Amino acid sequence: MTKLEIIIRPDKLEKLKEILNEISIGGMTVTSVMGCGNQKGSVDYDTIKGLKVSGMNLIPKIMVMVVVADKDVDDILAAVHSEISTGKVGDGKVFVSRIDDCMRIRTGERGKKSI
């Protein structure tokens, strides 16, 4: 199993839900988050001797966490890239982590059956 933490622009959430639904992902956790990347939350800044000068602005994003079968990871990543990318700074990131086990609390089922 693999956990994907997909951080995207808020306006891309519905498209991401469509992508995950087409691949038959059973569930997801969606969180409103704020953050910034290399540009410190700004695309307009001054440059002094190659150094970027700006404050650090936190930009609103959406983080979607899903746990998926390993076989689905490449398809999801390809679809996210082709459908969610605008080609502009701030499109987001996907963090990929290995999950050793999980358990459905209601039934006690573990492993793939629990997702």
VENKARA-V814689 format. One record per residue. N is the residue number from 1. RES is the residue in three letters. SS is DSSP state (H for helix, E for strand, - for the rest). PHI is phi in whole degrees, 0 to 359 (NA if undefined). OMEGA is omega in radians with two decimals (none if undefined). Layout:
((N	RES	SS	PHI	OMEGA) (N	RES	SS	PHI	OMEGA))
This chain:
((1	MET	-	NA	-3.11) (2	THR	E	226	3.06) (3	LYS	E	261	3.04) (4	LEU	E	247	3.01) (5	GLU	E	252	-3.00) (6	ILE	E	253	-3.13) (7	ILE	E	255	-3.01) (8	ILE	E	224	2.99) (9	ARG	-	294	-3.12) (10	PRO	H	304	-3.10) (11	ASP	H	288	-3.14) (12	LYS	H	261	-3.08) (13	LEU	H	299	-3.11) (14	GLU	H	298	3.11) (15	LYS	H	295	3.12) (16	LEU	H	296	3.10) (17	LYS	H	299	3.08) (18	GLU	H	298	3.14) (19	ILE	H	301	-3.09) (20	LEU	H	293	3.11) (21	ASN	H	294	3.12) (22	GLU	H	298	-3.14) (23	ILE	-	268	3.10) (24	SER	-	63	3.03) (25	ILE	-	283	-2.99) (26	GLY	-	286	-3.09) (27	GLY	-	200	-3.13) (28	MET	-	205	3.01) (29	THR	E	242	-3.09) (30	VAL	E	243	-3.11) (31	THR	E	229	2.97) (32	SER	E	277	-3.11) (33	VAL	E	229	3.03) (34	MET	E	227	3.13) (35	GLY	E	185	3.09) (36	CYS	-	208	3.14) (37	GLY	-	245	-3.09) (38	ASN	-	302	-3.09) (39	GLN	-	275	3.12) (40	LYS	-	57	3.08) (41	GLY	-	82	-3.11) (42	SER	-	222	3.02) (43	VAL	-	255	3.10) (44	ASP	-	247	3.12) (45	TYR	-	205	3.10) (46	ASP	E	272	3.10) (47	THR	E	239	3.08) (48	ILE	E	237	-3.13) (49	LYS	-	51	3.08) (50	GLY	-	83	3.13) (51	LEU	E	265	3.11) (52	LYS	E	279	-3.13) (53	VAL	E	242	3.08) (54	SER	-	191	3.02) (55	GLY	-	280	3.10) (56	MET	-	259	-3.14) (57	ASN	-	258	3.09) (58	LEU	-	269	-3.07) (59	ILE	E	256	3.09) (60	PRO	E	293	3.11) (61	LYS	E	223	3.03) (62	ILE	E	241	3.05) (63	MET	E	246	3.10) (64	VAL	E	249	3.13) (65	MET	E	249	3.07) (66	VAL	E	226	2.99) (67	VAL	E	246	-3.00) (68	VAL	E	230	3.02) (69	ALA	-	293	-3.12) (70	ASP	H	306	-3.08) (71	LYS	H	293	-3.10) (72	ASP	H	269	-3.00) (73	VAL	H	301	-3.09) (74	ASP	H	298	3.11) (75	ASP	H	296	3.14) (76	ILE	H	294	-3.13) (77	LEU	H	299	3.12) (78	ALA	H	296	-3.14) (79	ALA	H	293	3.12) (80	VAL	H	298	-3.14) (81	HIS	H	297	-3.05) (82	SER	H	285	-3.04) (83	GLU	H	261	-3.04) (84	ILE	H	260	-3.07) (85	SER	-	295	3.00) (86	THR	-	258	-3.07) (87	GLY	-	82	-3.10) (88	LYS	-	247	3.07) (89	VAL	-	304	3.07) (90	GLY	-	98	3.13) (91	ASP	-	295	3.09) (92	GLY	E	120	-3.11) (93	LYS	E	213	2.99) (94	VAL	E	234	3.06) (95	PHE	E	258	-3.06) (96	VAL	E	245	-3.12) (97	SER	E	228	3.07) (98	ARG	E	280	3.08) (99	ILE	-	248	-3.11) (100	ASP	-	283	-3.07) (101	ASP	-	196	2.97) (102	CYS	-	208	-3.10) (103	MET	E	221	3.00) (104	ARG	-	278	-3.04) (105	ILE	-	298	-3.08) (106	ARG	-	302	-3.02) (107	THR	-	253	-3.06) (108	GLY	-	84	3.11) (109	GLU	-	301	-3.14) (110	ARG	E	232	3.10) (111	GLY	H	75	-3.07) (112	LYS	H	303	-3.13) (113	LYS	H	299	-3.06) (114	SER	H	276	3.10) (115	ILE	-	259	none))
